[in-house]
């Protein structure tokens, strides 16, 4: 049984490798164990996770909003609310929820990468970069972060050098061959070579 706490509100959060990126794989739950709270809140939390696993995003959003009436001090509830709102393309509301999660606990690493996702979807790419870099400092072994930061550099900021560095970091942290990452890395290296050749001409 996963437990909750006010001191470290790292509630069980649905995160996946691409973090709502271009690949959109099925979410893989990542448990984090923390101090006990009430069985009722924990049970309701698990119900919210089940809704997210079923892709019932509207119901999940309503569920997390109701939970805030009883657990507004928990950063994890706001983070899951932000993810559910992101899936419904309610980017402004999701950004507000992600900001609240960060304000409640700046040491809660999932809050930063969720905030970065919402900032990217809201078009604030510089803020998204800062949030991803903070997330990377907070959770340096999380391959999800350089993966998504690489996407930000590659597709949104047109920063090929940093994109390549982040993709390579994600590949290293993943510890396994990823055909998509390998393809992107090869493509970036080709684009870099073409750019250098063009500058030399």
Secondary structure, 3 states (H helix, E strand, C coil): CCCCCCCCCCCCEEECCCCCCCCCCCCEEECCCCCCCCHHHHHHHHHHHHHHHCCCHHHHHHHHHHHHHHHCCCHHHHHHHHHHHHHCCCHHHHHHHHHHHHHHCCCCHHHHHHHHHHHHHCCCHHHHHHHHHHHHHHCCCCHHHHHHHHHHHHHHCCCHHHHHHHHHHHHHHHCCCCHHHHHHHHHHHHHHHHHHHHHHC
